[in-house]
Amino acid sequence: MKSIQKIMKISNREERLRELFALCNELGVSQERIHDAGIVNEPVLEARIREAVSLRTAQRSWILALISCVVSVLSALVALVAVLKNIN
């Protein structure tokens, strides 16, 4: 996946727009979301790409937090079982 910075350095405008559209597609940005701002140009595509990346990052953070919570609960259960075995 190319970065926005690399794409924006492309001198040919048509090629730059094509690469921005390709990156939007890779990130799963819908065509409706791209066109809802009216005229499609580099700033619009760049904003949609940044939104998609932020959303992806937030989803990953949420999943990691959930995994961490599950691991903590399992650790607490193991500790509780160990304590109960020592009591008997």
C-alpha positions as CSV (number, residue, x, y, z in Angstrom):
1,M,0.0,0.0,0.0
2,K,1.4,3.4,-1.0
3,S,1.4,6.2,1.4
4,I,-0.5,9.5,0.8
5,Q,2.8,11.4,0.8
6,K,4.3,9.2,-2.0
7,I,1.1,9.5,-4.0
8,M,0.9,13.3,-3.7
9,K,4.5,13.6,-5.1
10,I,3.3,12.1,-8.4
11,S,3.5,15.0,-10.9
12,N,0.8,13.7,-13.4
13,R,-2.6,14.7,-12.0
14,E,-4.5,11.9,-13.6
15,E,-2.1,9.3,-12.3
16,R,-2.2,10.9,-8.9
17,L,-6.0,10.7,-8.8
18,R,-6.0,7.1,-10.0
19,E,-3.6,6.2,-7.2
20,L,-5.7,8.0,-4.6
21,F,-8.8,6.1,-5.9
22,A,-6.9,2.8,-5.7
23,L,-5.9,3.6,-2.1
24,C,-9.5,4.4,-1.2
25,N,-10.6,1.1,-2.7
26,E,-7.8,-0.8,-0.7
27,L,-9.0,0.8,2.5
28,G,-12.7,0.0,1.7
29,V,-13.9,3.6,1.3
30,S,-17.2,3.4,-0.6
31,Q,-17.8,5.3,-3.8
32,E,-20.8,7.0,-2.1
33,R,-18.5,8.2,0.7
34,I,-16.0,9.6,-1.9
35,H,-18.6,11.4,-3.9
36,D,-20.7,12.8,-1.0
37,A,-18.6,15.9,-0.9
38,G,-19.5,16.9,-4.4
39,I,-16.4,17.5,-6.6
40,V,-13.8,14.8,-6.2
41,N,-10.3,16.1,-6.0
42,E,-7.1,15.4,-4.1
43,P,-8.1,17.1,-0.8
44,V,-11.4,15.2,-0.8
45,L,-9.7,11.8,-1.5
46,E,-7.0,12.5,1.0
47,A,-9.5,13.3,3.7
48,R,-11.5,10.1,3.0
49,I,-8.2,8.1,3.2
50,R,-7.3,9.7,6.5
51,E,-10.8,8.9,7.9
52,A,-10.5,5.3,6.8
53,V,-7.1,4.9,8.4
54,S,-8.3,6.5,11.6
55,L,-11.3,4.2,11.7
56,R,-9.1,1.1,11.1
57,T,-6.8,2.2,13.8
58,A,-9.7,2.7,16.2
59,Q,-11.1,-0.7,15.4
60,R,-7.7,-2.4,16.0
61,S,-7.3,-0.6,19.4
62,W,-10.8,-1.7,20.4
63,I,-10.0,-5.3,19.5
64,L,-6.7,-5.2,21.4
65,A,-8.5,-3.8,24.4
66,L,-11.0,-6.6,24.3
67,I,-8.3,-9.2,24.1
68,S,-6.5,-7.6,27.0
69,C,-9.6,-7.7,29.1
70,V,-10.2,-11.4,28.3
71,V,-6.7,-12.2,29.3
72,S,-7.0,-10.3,32.5
73,V,-10.2,-12.2,33.4
74,L,-8.6,-15.5,32.6
75,S,-5.6,-14.6,34.7
76,A,-7.9,-13.7,37.6
77,L,-9.7,-17.0,37.3
78,V,-6.5,-19.0,37.3
79,A,-5.4,-17.2,40.4
80,L,-8.7,-17.8,42.1
81,V,-8.5,-21.5,41.3
82,A,-5.0,-21.7,42.7
83,V,-6.1,-20.0,45.9
84,L,-9.2,-22.3,46.3
85,K,-6.9,-25.4,45.8
86,N,-4.6,-24.2,48.6
87,I,-7.5,-23.7,51.0
88,N,-8.6,-27.3,50.6
